[in-house]
Amino acid sequence: MTLFYQQLDQQTTKAEALRQAQLALAQGNAYIENGVVYWPGGSLTLPTELAISDRQELRHPFYWAAFTMVGNPW
């Protein structure tokens, strides 16, 4: 979601921002490693109860397919 809003700040349409965020996940550009979520252009440290010591890929559609555009795509 952070990547989605970063894309919106760059004057893209909502539909294109969603597409870019989904592609980043599907292509493996966003992942969790050692308790930190990484995505193109940023990172976020997770709370200790959510921290994962190994690298976890977020490519599976489980992580990105639920987000859909409803209403005006602009």
N, CA, C and O atoms as a GROMACS GRO file, in nm:
protein
  296
    1MET      N    1   0.082  -0.119   0.000
    1MET     CA    2   0.000   0.000   0.000
    1MET      C    3   0.087   0.126   0.000
    1MET      O    4   0.050   0.226  -0.061
    2THR      N    5   0.200   0.120   0.067
    2THR     CA    6   0.288   0.237   0.068
    2THR      C    7   0.335   0.268  -0.072
    2THR      O    8   0.338   0.385  -0.112
    3LEU      N    9   0.373   0.166  -0.147
    3LEU     CA   10   0.417   0.188  -0.285
    3LEU      C   11   0.304   0.245  -0.369
    3LEU      O   12   0.328   0.329  -0.456
    4PHE      N   13   0.182   0.200  -0.346
    4PHE     CA   14   0.066   0.253  -0.417
    4PHE      C   15   0.056   0.404  -0.396
    4PHE      O   16   0.039   0.479  -0.493
    5TYR      N   17   0.064   0.448  -0.273
    5TYR     CA   18   0.052   0.592  -0.245
    5TYR      C   19   0.173   0.670  -0.293
    5TYR      O   20   0.159   0.786  -0.332
    6GLN      N   21   0.290   0.610  -0.292
    6GLN     CA   22   0.407   0.677  -0.350
    6GLN      C   23   0.388   0.699  -0.499
    6GLN      O   24   0.424   0.804  -0.552
    7GLN      N   25   0.330   0.600  -0.567
    7GLN     CA   26   0.304   0.614  -0.710
    7GLN      C   27   0.200   0.723  -0.736
    7GLN      O   28   0.212   0.796  -0.834
    8LEU      N   29   0.100   0.734  -0.651
    8LEU     CA   30  -0.002   0.839  -0.668
    8LEU      C   31   0.059   0.978  -0.655
    8LEU      O   32   0.016   1.071  -0.723
    9ASP      N   33   0.159   0.992  -0.569
    9ASP     CA   34   0.226   1.121  -0.553
    9ASP      C   35   0.303   1.161  -0.679
    9ASP      O   36   0.335   1.279  -0.696
   10GLN      N   37   0.331   1.066  -0.765
   10GLN     CA   38   0.407   1.093  -0.887
   10GLN      C   39   0.315   1.122  -1.005
   10GLN      O   40   0.356   1.107  -1.120
   11GLN      N   41   0.192   1.163  -0.978
   11GLN     CA   42   0.097   1.205  -1.081
   11GLN      C   43   0.055   1.092  -1.174
   11GLN      O   44   0.022   1.118  -1.290
   12THR      N   45   0.055   0.969  -1.126
   12THR     CA   46   0.002   0.860  -1.208
   12THR      C   47  -0.145   0.840  -1.173
   12THR      O   48  -0.192   0.888  -1.070
   13THR      N   49  -0.217   0.769  -1.258
   13THR     CA   50  -0.357   0.739  -1.228
   13THR      C   51  -0.363   0.635  -1.117
   13THR      O   52  -0.264   0.568  -1.089
   14LYS      N   53  -0.479   0.621  -1.054
   14LYS     CA   54  -0.497   0.522  -0.949
   14LYS      C   55  -0.475   0.381  -1.005
   14LYS      O   56  -0.412   0.297  -0.941
   15ALA      N   57  -0.527   0.358  -1.124
   15ALA     CA   58  -0.513   0.225  -1.185
   15ALA      C   59  -0.366   0.193  -1.211
   15ALA      O   60  -0.322   0.080  -1.187
   16GLU      N   61  -0.290   0.288  -1.260
   16GLU     CA   62  -0.148   0.265  -1.288
   16GLU      C   63  -0.069   0.250  -1.157
   16GLU      O   64   0.023   0.169  -1.150
   17ALA      N   65  -0.105   0.326  -1.056
   17ALA     CA   66  -0.037   0.314  -0.926
   17ALA      C   67  -0.060   0.176  -0.867
   17ALA      O   68   0.032   0.115  -0.813
   18LEU      N   69  -0.183   0.125  -0.878
   18LEU     CA   70  -0.213  -0.009  -0.829
   18LEU      C   71  -0.137  -0.113  -0.909
   18LEU      O   72  -0.082  -0.208  -0.853
   19ARG      N   73  -0.133  -0.095  -1.039
   19ARG     CA   74  -0.061  -0.188  -1.127
   19ARG      C   75   0.087  -0.194  -1.089
   19ARG      O   76   0.144  -0.303  -1.079
   20GLN      N   77   0.149  -0.079  -1.068
   20GLN     CA   78   0.291  -0.074  -1.033
   20GLN      C   79   0.317  -0.140  -0.898
   20GLN      O   80   0.416  -0.211  -0.882
   21ALA      N   81   0.229  -0.116  -0.801
   21ALA     CA   82   0.246  -0.178  -0.670
   21ALA      C   83   0.231  -0.330  -0.679
   21ALA      O   84   0.308  -0.403  -0.616
   22GLN      N   85   0.135  -0.378  -0.756
   22GLN     CA   86   0.117  -0.522  -0.772
   22GLN      C   87   0.235  -0.584  -0.846
   22GLN      O   88   0.279  -0.694  -0.811
   23LEU      N   89   0.286  -0.516  -0.945
   23LEU     CA   90   0.403  -0.567  -1.018
   23LEU      C   91   0.525  -0.576  -0.928
   23LEU      O   92   0.602  -0.672  -0.937
   24ALA      N   93   0.544  -0.478  -0.841
   24ALA     CA   94   0.658  -0.480  -0.750
   24ALA      C   95   0.652  -0.605  -0.661
   24ALA      O   96   0.754  -0.668  -0.635
   25LEU      N   97   0.533  -0.639  -0.614
   25LEU     CA   98   0.519  -0.760  -0.532
   25LEU      C   99   0.538  -0.885  -0.616
   25LEU      O  100   0.612  -0.975  -0.576
   26ALA      N  101   0.473  -0.892  -0.731
   26ALA     CA  102   0.478  -1.012  -0.815
   26ALA      C  103   0.619  -1.039  -0.868
   26ALA      O  104   0.655  -1.155  -0.889
   27GLN      N  105   0.698  -0.935  -0.889
   27GLN     CA  106   0.833  -0.952  -0.942
   27GLN      C  107   0.938  -0.972  -0.833
   27GLN      O  108   1.056  -0.989  -0.862
   28GLY      N  109   0.894  -0.971  -0.708
   28GLY     CA  110   0.988  -0.995  -0.599
   28GLY      C  111   1.065  -0.872  -0.554
   28GLY      O  112   1.165  -0.884  -0.483
   29ASN      N  113   1.020  -0.753  -0.593
   29ASN     CA  114   1.089  -0.631  -0.552
   29ASN      C  115   1.049  -0.585  -0.413
   29ASN      O  116   1.109  -0.492  -0.359
   30ALA      N  117   0.951  -0.649  -0.355
   30ALA     CA  118   0.910  -0.622  -0.217
   30ALA      C  119   0.920  -0.753  -0.140
   30ALA      O  120   0.872  -0.856  -0.186
   31TYR      N  121   0.982  -0.747  -0.022
   31TYR     CA  122   1.004  -0.868   0.056
   31TYR      C  123   1.027  -0.831   0.202
   31TYR      O  124   1.046  -0.714   0.236
   32ILE      N  125   1.025  -0.932   0.288
   32ILE     CA  126   1.053  -0.915   0.430
   32ILE      C  127   1.182  -0.989   0.460
   32ILE      O  128   1.200  -1.105   0.420
   33GLU      N  129   1.273  -0.922   0.530
   33GLU     CA  130   1.399  -0.987   0.567
   33GLU      C  131   1.446  -0.931   0.701
   33GLU      O  132   1.458  -0.810   0.719
   34ASN      N  133   1.472  -1.022   0.795
   34ASN     CA  134   1.520  -0.986   0.928
   34ASN      C  135   1.434  -0.880   0.996
   34ASN      O  136   1.487  -0.786   1.057
   35GLY      N  137   1.304  -0.895   0.986
   35GLY     CA  138   1.212  -0.805   1.054
   35GLY      C  139   1.193  -0.670   0.989
   35GLY      O  140   1.139  -0.579   1.052
   36VAL      N  141   1.234  -0.656   0.863
   36VAL     CA  142   1.219  -0.531   0.790
   36VAL      C  143   1.149  -0.560   0.658
   36VAL      O  144   1.188  -0.652   0.586
   37VAL      N  145   1.047  -0.480   0.625
   37VAL     CA  146   0.979  -0.492   0.496
   37VAL      C  147   1.049  -0.396   0.400
   37VAL      O  148   1.062  -0.277   0.430
   38TYR      N  149   1.093  -0.447   0.287
   38TYR     CA  150   1.161  -0.366   0.185
   38TYR      C  151   1.073  -0.358   0.062
   38TYR      O  152   1.011  -0.458   0.024
   39TRP      N  153   1.067  -0.243  -0.002
   39TRP     CA  154   0.998  -0.223  -0.128
   39TRP      C  155   1.076  -0.118  -0.205
   39TRP      O  156   1.156  -0.047  -0.145
   40PRO      N  157   1.054  -0.105  -0.335
   40PRO     CA  158   1.128  -0.005  -0.412
   40PRO      C  159   1.105   0.134  -0.354
   40PRO      O  160   0.992   0.183  -0.352
   41GLY      N  161   1.210   0.195  -0.307
   41GLY     CA  162   1.201   0.331  -0.255
   41GLY      C  163   1.181   0.342  -0.106
   41GLY      O  164   1.162   0.452  -0.055
   42GLY      N  165   1.184   0.230  -0.032
   42GLY     CA  166   1.166   0.243   0.111
   42GLY      C  167   1.174   0.112   0.188
   42GLY      O  168   1.189   0.005   0.130
   43SER      N  169   1.162   0.126   0.319
   43SER     CA  170   1.161   0.010   0.407
   43SER      C  171   1.090   0.048   0.536
   43SER      O  172   1.072   0.166   0.567
   44LEU      N  173   1.049  -0.054   0.611
   44LEU     CA  174   0.978  -0.033   0.736
   44LEU      C  175   1.012  -0.147   0.832
   44LEU      O  176   1.000  -0.264   0.796
   45THR      N  177   1.054  -0.112   0.951
   45THR     CA  178   1.084  -0.212   1.052
   45THR      C  179   0.954  -0.261   1.115
   45THR      O  180   0.871  -0.180   1.157
   46LEU      N  181   0.937  -0.392   1.120
   46LEU     CA  182   0.818  -0.452   1.178
   46LEU      C  183   0.828  -0.459   1.330
   46LEU      O  184   0.939  -0.462   1.384
   47PRO      N  185   0.716  -0.462   1.400
   47PRO     CA  186   0.720  -0.486   1.544
   47PRO      C  187   0.782  -0.623   1.572
   47PRO      O  188   0.776  -0.712   1.487
   48THR      N  189   0.841  -0.640   1.688
   48THR     CA  190   0.913  -0.764   1.718
   48THR      C  191   0.825  -0.888   1.709
   48THR      O  192   0.874  -0.994   1.671
   49GLU      N  193   0.697  -0.876   1.743
   49GLU     CA  194   0.610  -0.994   1.735
   49GLU      C  195   0.580  -1.035   1.591
   49GLU      O  196   0.534  -1.147   1.568
   50LEU      N  197   0.604  -0.948   1.495
   50LEU     CA  198   0.584  -0.980   1.353
   50LEU      C  199   0.714  -1.006   1.279
   50LEU      O  200   0.712  -1.042   1.161
   51ALA      N  201   0.825  -0.989   1.345
   51ALA     CA  202   0.956  -1.002   1.281
   51ALA      C  203   0.981  -1.146   1.237
   51ALA      O  204   0.952  -1.240   1.311
   52ILE      N  205   1.034  -1.161   1.118
   52ILE     CA  206   1.070  -1.290   1.060
   52ILE      C  207   1.220  -1.290   1.038
   52ILE      O  208   1.273  -1.196   0.978
   53SER      N  209   1.289  -1.392   1.086
   53SER     CA  210   1.435  -1.392   1.076
   53SER      C  211   1.484  -1.424   0.935
   53SER      O  212   1.589  -1.377   0.893
   54ASP      N  213   1.408  -1.504   0.862
   54ASP     CA  214   1.447  -1.540   0.726
   54ASP      C  215   1.390  -1.440   0.626
   54ASP      O  216   1.311  -1.353   0.662
   55ARG      N  217   1.433  -1.453   0.501
   55ARG     CA  218   1.377  -1.371   0.394
   55ARG      C  219   1.245  -1.433   0.348
   55ARG      O  220   1.239  -1.553   0.320
   56GLN      N  221   1.141  -1.352   0.341
   56GLN     CA  222   1.011  -1.399   0.294
   56GLN      C  223   0.972  -1.321   0.170
   56GLN      O  224   0.957  -1.199   0.173
   57GLU      N  225   0.957  -1.393   0.061
   57GLU     CA  226   0.914  -1.332  -0.064
   57GLU      C  227   0.765  -1.302  -0.059
   57GLU      O  228   0.689  -1.375   0.006
   58LEU      N  229   0.722  -1.197  -0.126
   58LEU     CA  230   0.581  -1.159  -0.130
   58LEU      C  231   0.525  -1.171  -0.271
   58LEU      O  232   0.434  -1.097  -0.309
   59ARG      N  233   0.580  -1.264  -0.349
   59ARG     CA  234   0.540  -1.281  -0.489
   59ARG      C  235   0.405  -1.349  -0.507
   59ARG      O  236   0.336  -1.325  -0.605
   60HIS      N  237   0.368  -1.432  -0.413
   60HIS     CA  238   0.246  -1.511  -0.427
   60HIS      C  239   0.124  -1.418  -0.438
   60HIS      O  240   0.118  -1.318  -0.367
   61PRO      N  241   0.028  -1.450  -0.525
   61PRO     CA  242  -0.092  -1.367  -0.539
   61PRO      C  243  -0.168  -1.344  -0.408
   61PRO      O  244  -0.245  -1.248  -0.398
   62PHE      N  245  -0.148  -1.427  -0.310
   62PHE     CA  246  -0.210  -1.408  -0.179
   62PHE      C  247  -0.182  -1.267  -0.126
   62PHE      O  248  -0.268  -1.208  -0.060
   63TYR      N  249  -0.064  -1.212  -0.155
   63TYR     CA  250  -0.023  -1.083  -0.101
   63TYR      C  251  -0.070  -0.964  -0.184
   63TYR      O  252  -0.082  -0.854  -0.131
   64TRP      N  253  -0.097  -0.983  -0.313
   64TRP     CA  254  -0.128  -0.867  -0.396
   64TRP      C  255  -0.258  -0.875  -0.474
   64TRP      O  256  -0.306  -0.772  -0.521
   65ALA      N  257  -0.316  -0.993  -0.491
   65ALA     CA  258  -0.432  -1.007  -0.579
   65ALA      C  259  -0.562  -0.951  -0.520
   65ALA      O  260  -0.654  -0.922  -0.596
   66ALA      N  261  -0.570  -0.935  -0.391
   66ALA     CA  262  -0.694  -0.888  -0.330
   66ALA      C  263  -0.722  -0.740  -0.354
   66ALA      O  264  -0.836  -0.695  -0.340
   67PHE      N  265  -0.621  -0.665  -0.390
   67PHE     CA  266  -0.639  -0.522  -0.411
   67PHE      C  267  -0.696  -0.497  -0.550
   67PHE      O  268  -0.637  -0.538  -0.650
   68THR      N  269  -0.810  -0.430  -0.555
   68THR     CA  270  -0.875  -0.399  -0.682
   68THR      C  271  -0.914  -0.253  -0.685
   68THR      O  272  -0.926  -0.189  -0.581
   69MET      N  273  -0.933  -0.201  -0.803
   69MET     CA  274  -0.972  -0.061  -0.821
   69MET      C  275  -1.123  -0.056  -0.837
   69MET      O  276  -1.179  -0.124  -0.923
   70VAL      N  277  -1.188   0.022  -0.754
   70VAL     CA  278  -1.333   0.040  -0.760
   70VAL      C  279  -1.361   0.188  -0.784
   70VAL      O  280  -1.304   0.274  -0.716
   71GLY      N  281  -1.446   0.216  -0.878
   71GLY     CA  282  -1.481   0.356  -0.903
   71GLY      C  283  -1.392   0.418  -1.010
   71GLY      O  284  -1.341   0.348  -1.098
   72ASN      N  285  -1.374   0.546  -1.001
   72ASN     CA  286  -1.298   0.623  -1.098
   72ASN      C  287  -1.149   0.589  -1.092
   72ASN      O  288  -1.087   0.605  -0.986
   73PRO      N  289  -1.089   0.541  -1.203
   73PRO     CA  290  -0.948   0.505  -1.201
   73PRO      C  291  -0.852   0.624  -1.210
   73PRO      O  292  -0.731   0.605  -1.208
   74TRP      N  293  -0.907   0.745  -1.220
   74TRP     CA  294  -0.819   0.863  -1.229
   74TRP      C  295  -0.814   0.930  -1.096
   74TRP      O  296  -0.746   1.031  -1.081
   0.00000   0.00000   0.00000
